[in-house]
């Protein structure tokens, strides 16, 4: 079941985040109607699931990998993520990383900066998974401070 995926967090009927699914759990993602899988784990990271892109596409889903360095998330990463999310509006999107930290943080920013969701509500959702500290809190605050450049 999709709810068995590590730290699965459905946010809307068309958007969910999670930690790393197993190879078998991608069938559950497909069965739940997701059309797009976005993986934020760098392919060279030990947590990257070998064969994931092939498994996802074999199930008829679109696979998009965005390599986000855990220790150094960048403005370029977030712009790339926003472009991918914008291009897939109206589709059912499943965003994951190793432990749903990168994923929940990037989706938090997308919801606040692009979809104009209330920041406190979006942060409450993210904090069901984790409370960003250090590098990630600095990154989130920096991106939030640039809100006007992200509004479309």
N, C-alpha and C positions, 0 to 999 in steps of 0.2 A: 504494500500500500504506500501511496505517496506520503502519507503522514509518518511513515517509518524512516524517511530520509532524515539524516542528521539535521537538527535545528530547522526543520521545514517551517516557513512562516508565510502563509497566504495573506496577502495585503488587500487584494481586490479579486474579482472574478477573473481578471486577466494578468495578474502579476503576483509572483511568489519568489521568495529567496530561500536559500538553504545552504547547508554545508555540502561536502562532496557526496554525491550519490554513488552507489555501487554500480557496476556495469548492468546488473539485472534491474536496478531501480529506474533506469532510463525507460524501460517498458511501462512502468507505472506513470512516469511523467507523460509519456505519449497517451496512455489510456485516460489520463485526466484532461486531455485535450490541449496540452501545451503544444505550440507550434515552433517556438524558438527557444534554444538553450544558449545562454551566455555564460561562459566560464571565465572567471577573473584570475585563475591560478596560472602563473607562468609555466609554459611547457617544460622548462628545465627544473622546476620545483619538484622536490621529492614527493609532494602531495598530488602532483598531476597524475591523473588516471590514464595510463597508457591505453591507447585504443579508443578513448572517449569520442574524439571527433568522428571516427569511422562508425562507432556504435550508434551515435546520435543520428547521423545522416542515413544510416541503414534503416532506421526506424521511420524515415521520412520527415524528420525534424530538421530545422535549420540550425546549424552549429556556428557560434561565433566565439572566438577566443580573444580576450583582451588581456595581455600580460601586465598585471599590476603587482609591482614589487611591494611586498609587505612593509618593508622598512622605508620605502620612498614612493608613496603615491604622488602622482604629479597632476598638474593642471591639464597636460596633454592627455593623460589617462581619462580624466573626467570628461573632457571634450569628446574623446573617442566614444566613451560610454554613452553620453547624451546623444551623439549622432546615431548610434546603433539603436538606442531606445526610440528616438524620434522616427527613424526609418521603419520601425516595427510597431508603431501605434496601431491599435485596433487588433493586434494579434495577441495571443496568449503567450506570455513570456515568463520563462523560468531562469532566474539569475542565481548562480552559485559560485562558491569558492571553496576553500578547504573546510572552514568552520563557520561560514555565514557571517564573517566579520567584514571582509572587504565588500561582499555582496550587499549586506544590510546597510553599510555606510554609503555606498554608491547609490543605492536605491533611495535612501533617505535624502541625499542631495538632489536626485532627480525629481523626487516627489515635491520637495520644497522649492527648488529653483526653476523647474520646468512646468510642473503641474499645479503650482501654487497651493499645495496642501499646507495646512497650518503647521508651522515648524514644531510646536510642542507636541501635536498629535503624531507627526512623523517620527519625532525623537522617541516618544513613548513606544512606538512600534519597534524601532531599532533597539531600544534598551530592553526589550523582551529577550534579545539575543546577547547583547553586551553593551557596556558603557565605554566608549572610546576614551583612551588616555594617551598622553605623550604625543608622538608623531601624528597619530590619527586624530586626536582632538585639535591639534594645531592645524592639520589639513582641513578638517571640517569647518573650523572657524574661518580659515582663509577663504575657502570656497563660498561660504555664506556671506562673507564681507563683499564678495564680487557679484552679488545677486543681479544687479542691472545688466551685466554682460551676458548672463545666461537666459534671460527672459526672451521668449520668442513670441 
